[in-house]
Structures are given as structure tokens and as C-alpha cells.
């Protein structure tokens, strides 16, 4: 099997696995859920998250039974292997939205090789949107994705992504200030994979954080942005990896502006 054929197969499995997990999530959306809290008051989890991850892993294991799975919930690895193939899973990205009945959530699955993504899918069932990326490109609902062609910061919309804990709220304030003084408008959706997918689709010009992110929150969306013609780096403009500190994703034209805004956040530390 050629490398392209292998990547195409992995893209198909990522799509099937993400769809299967999203189906589990959709079946319990806007029902009476038991909600548990993790480390912070806004860091929540439900049994549906666990059930969805189990279903995603079942689909992956059926196709690639010997490969590692990195995932958000307890029965998966937490670090991406540096060598060989692996899978990265977020069963419900945007769980806070999910439990509140807000439609901005999705199931994300990425296939990586030697730590680099080769295929991915993010399925947002309540929005009716399926994002996928593989050797044939990046798509939403089978329509090719392309980042925005906006090159004017004052016409751009940017999203601060991830959550700053209460002991770092000065960084949250710095992030919003850095955005609103440079760019035309700001959004926040509470679902990092969706935010990255929106950059890939041209609905946002960029999304950014100074934090080190979790791979299950980012890797699938990062690959979407890149394949749609965008740019994803760390704070200093180096190519982003799953273990980078900071994440700046943009349409490319405004990347230097996004990096400058993101670096301002760290000045409060």
C-alpha cells in the first residue's frame, strides 16, 4: 500500500470514528445529563463523553487494533507518541456547550504519524457540519475549504481560544484587549476544534492562545487550517506541533498581526 493509499484509509477511519462518536453525543443532546466537574468549575464531563470516546476507539481498533490512542477521557493515553502511527480523540469538544444545550460542540479524531497529522475529521452533529481532511484536501460537508482572503486587520474577526483559569484572568483580559485594538471584531465559541475549523472555512480570520494546548483539542483542526491554505505556528512564528507553547492559526495574510497580538498576552505573566 502506498503512503497516499494509507493516508486515504486513515482519513476514512477518522471520519467513521468521528461520526460514530458524534452520533452517541447527539443521542443525548438536550436531555437530562449528570454533570461532573474536573479541576475547575468550568471543566465539566459527562458519561456521554466517556461513552462517545469508547465508541470512537472501537471504530479505530476495528481498523488499526495495534495503534495507540491519545484521548481526553481516562481510558486513553495523554501524550502523543513521537514515532509511529497513533490516533488523537476528543469525544465531545465543547462539553460546556453540550451540557448547556448550545450547538457548538463536536467529535474530533486525528490520525498522526511520527507526531504529525496526516488525516482528521471533526463532526458537529447539532450544527449539521462534518469537517474532514486527508490526502485529497480539506472539506466541510464535501465542499472544499478555503481560508479567508482578508488582509485588512480592521476587517478581520479573531477568536481567543481555550480558557484562562481564574488565577490567570489578567491573561484573558490581555488577549481580548490585544484583539480588539488590532482587529475588526472578536468571537468566542467555547469549542477549539470548531474555532479552528471556522478559520479553515473562512468564517474567522484567526484564533489564538498563549497557552500550551491539549492535542485532542487542536490537532484535527490544525490540519484543517493548513490544508485549507492557512498558517499555524507557535508564539514566535515557528511551525506548530502538538507540544508547542501557544497556538496562532490564521488565514496567512494576517499571521504576523495575530502573532504580535498573542505575544502581548504573555507580558502579563
C-alpha positions in Angstrom: 0.0 0.0 0.0 1.4 3.4 -1.0 1.7 6.2 1.5 -1.2 8.1 -0.1 -3.4 5.0 0.0 -2.6 4.5 3.7 -3.4 8.2 4.4 -6.7 7.8 2.5 -7.6 4.8 4.5 -6.8 6.6 7.7 -8.9 9.6 6.6 -11.9 7.2 6.1 -11.4 5.7 9.5 -11.1 9.1 11.2 -14.4 10.2 9.5 -16.2 7.0 10.5 -14.9 7.1 14.1 -15.8 10.8 14.5 -19.3 10.2 13.1 -19.8 7.3 15.4 -18.8 9.4 18.4 -20.9 12.3 17.3 -23.9 10.0 17.0 -23.5 9.0 20.6 -23.3 12.6 21.7 -26.3 13.7 19.5 -28.5 11.0 21.0 -28.3 12.6 24.5 -28.1 16.2 23.5 -30.5 18.4 25.4 -31.5 15.6 27.7 -31.2 15.4 31.5 -27.4 14.8 32.0 -25.4 14.1 35.1 -22.5 16.6 35.0 -19.2 16.1 36.9 -16.5 18.6 37.4 -12.8 18.1 36.8 -10.2 20.6 38.1 -12.2 23.8 37.5 -15.8 24.9 37.8 -16.0 25.3 34.0 -14.2 22.0 33.3 -17.0 19.5 33.1 -17.5 15.9 31.9 -20.5 13.6 31.4 -20.9 9.9 31.0 -21.8 10.7 27.4 -18.2 12.0 26.9 -16.9 8.6 28.1 -19.4 6.6 26.0 -18.6 8.6 22.9 -14.8 8.1 23.4 -15.4 4.3 23.8 -17.4 4.2 20.6 -14.7 6.2 18.7 -11.9 3.8 19.9 -14.0 0.8 18.9 -14.1 2.0 15.3 -10.3 2.8 15.3 -9.5 -0.5 16.9 -11.5 -2.4 14.3 -9.3 -1.0 11.6 -5.9 -0.5 13.4 -6.0 -2.7 16.5 -2.3 -2.3 17.5 -2.1 1.5 17.3 -2.1 3.9 20.2 -5.0 6.2 21.0 -4.5 9.5 22.8 -7.7 10.9 24.2 -9.2 13.3 26.7 -11.0 10.8 28.9 -9.4 8.4 31.4 -9.0 5.2 29.3 -6.6 6.7 26.7 -3.0 7.9 26.6 -2.4 11.6 27.3 0.8 12.2 25.3 1.3 11.8 21.5 4.0 9.2 20.7 6.9 10.8 18.9 7.3 7.8 16.5 4.9 5.6 14.6 1.2 5.9 13.9 -1.3 7.0 16.5 -4.8 8.5 16.9 -5.9 11.5 18.8 -9.5 11.7 20.0 -11.8 14.3 21.6 -15.2 12.6 22.1 -17.0 15.9 22.8 -15.0 19.1 22.3 -17.1 21.9 23.8 -18.6 19.9 26.7 -19.7 23.1 28.5 -21.7 24.0 25.4 -23.0 20.5 25.1 -24.4 20.3 28.7 -26.0 23.8 28.4 -27.8 22.9 25.2 -25.6 25.0 22.9 -25.0 23.6 19.5 -21.3 24.4 19.3 -19.7 21.0 20.1 -18.2 18.2 18.1 -16.3 14.9 18.0 -12.7 15.2 16.7 -10.4 12.4 15.5 -6.9 12.8 14.0 -4.5 10.3 12.6 -0.9 11.1 13.2 2.4 9.6 12.1 5.6 10.5 14.0 3.6 13.2 15.8 2.4 14.9 12.6 -1.2 14.8 11.4 -2.0 13.0 8.2 -5.8 12.9 8.3 -8.6 14.1 10.6 -12.3 14.6 11.0 -14.5 16.8 13.2 -18.2 16.1 13.2 -20.5 18.8 14.8 -23.9 17.0 14.8 -26.1 19.7 16.2 -24.8 22.1 13.5 -25.1 19.6 10.7 -21.4 20.1 9.7 -18.8 17.5 9.0 -15.2 18.6 8.5 -12.7 16.2 7.1 -9.1 16.4 5.9 -6.9 13.9 4.1 -4.7 13.5 1.0 -7.5 14.8 -1.2 -7.7 18.1 0.8 -10.0 19.7 3.4 -13.8 19.8 3.2 -16.9 20.8 5.0 -19.9 18.6 4.0 -17.9 17.6 0.9 -17.4 21.2 -0.2 -13.7 22.3 -0.4 -12.5 24.5 2.4 -10.5 27.7 1.9 -9.3 30.3 4.4 -10.4 33.9 4.2 -8.6 36.2 1.8 -9.0 39.2 4.1 -5.7 41.1 4.5 -7.1 44.1 6.4 -6.8 43.7 10.2 -9.7 46.2 10.8 -12.0 44.0 8.7 -10.9 40.7 10.4 -12.7 38.7 13.1 -10.5 36.8 15.6 -11.3 34.4 18.4 -9.4 33.9 21.6 -9.4 30.2 22.2 -9.0 28.0 25.3 -9.8 29.0 28.8 -7.7 31.0 31.2 -8.2 29.9 34.8 -9.2 32.4 37.4 -5.6 32.7 38.6 -4.7 33.9 35.1 -7.6 36.2 34.2 -5.2 39.0 33.5 -4.1 37.0 30.5 -7.7 36.6 29.3 -8.1 40.3 29.6 -4.8 40.9 27.8 -5.9 38.6 25.0 -9.2 40.3 24.4 -7.5 43.8 24.6 -4.9 42.7 22.1 -7.6 41.5 19.7 -10.0 44.4 19.9 -7.3 47.1 19.5 -6.0 45.4 16.3 -8.9 43.7 14.6 -12.4 44.5 13.5 -14.3 42.1 15.8 -13.9 39.3 18.2 -15.8 36.0 18.7 -15.5 33.1 21.2 -17.3 29.8 20.7 -16.0 27.6 23.6 -15.1 24.7 21.2 -11.5 24.9 20.0 -11.9 22.3 17.2 -14.8 24.2 15.8 -13.0 27.5 16.0 -10.1 26.1 14.0 -12.5 24.6 11.5 -14.1 28.1 11.2 -10.6 29.5 10.3 -10.2 26.8 7.7 -13.7 27.7 6.3 -13.0 31.4 6.2 -15.6 32.3 8.8 -12.8 33.6 11.1 -9.5 35.2 10.1 -7.7 33.7 13.1 -7.8 32.1 16.5 -5.1 32.3 19.1 -3.8 31.5 22.6 -0.6 31.8 24.6 -1.3 28.5 26.4 0.1 25.1 25.8 -2.9 23.2 24.4 -4.1 19.6 24.6 -3.6 17.6 21.4 -7.2 16.4 21.4 -8.4 20.0 21.3 -6.2 21.0 18.4 -4.5 18.6 16.1 -7.5 17.8 13.9 -8.4 21.5 13.5 -4.8 22.5 12.8 -4.6 20.1 9.9 -7.8 21.5 8.5 -6.4 25.0 8.6 -3.2 24.0 6.9 -4.8 22.1 4.2 -7.3 25.0 3.6 -4.3 27.3 2.9 -3.9 28.8 6.4 -0.9 29.1 8.7 -0.5 27.6 12.2 2.5 28.5 14.4 3.6 28.9 18.0 4.0 32.4 19.5 7.3 33.0 17.8 6.1 32.0 14.3 7.7 28.5 14.3 5.6 25.7 12.9 3.1 24.5 15.5 3.4 21.0 16.9 1.2 19.2 19.4 3.7 20.0 22.2 4.2 23.7 21.3 3.5 26.5 23.7 0.9 28.8 22.3 -1.1 28.4 19.1 -1.7 31.0 16.4 -3.9 29.9 13.5 -4.7 32.4 10.7 -5.6 32.8 7.1 -1.9 33.5 6.5 -2.3 37.1 5.3 -2.8 38.3 8.9 -0.5 35.9 10.6 2.1 38.4 11.7 -0.7 40.6 13.3 -2.0 37.5 15.1 1.4 36.6 16.4 2.0 40.1 17.7 -1.3 40.1 19.5 -0.7 36.7 21.0 2.7 37.7 22.3 1.1 40.6 24.2 -0.7 38.1 26.4 2.5 36.8 27.9 3.6 40.2 29.0 1.2 39.9 32.0 2.9 36.8 33.3 
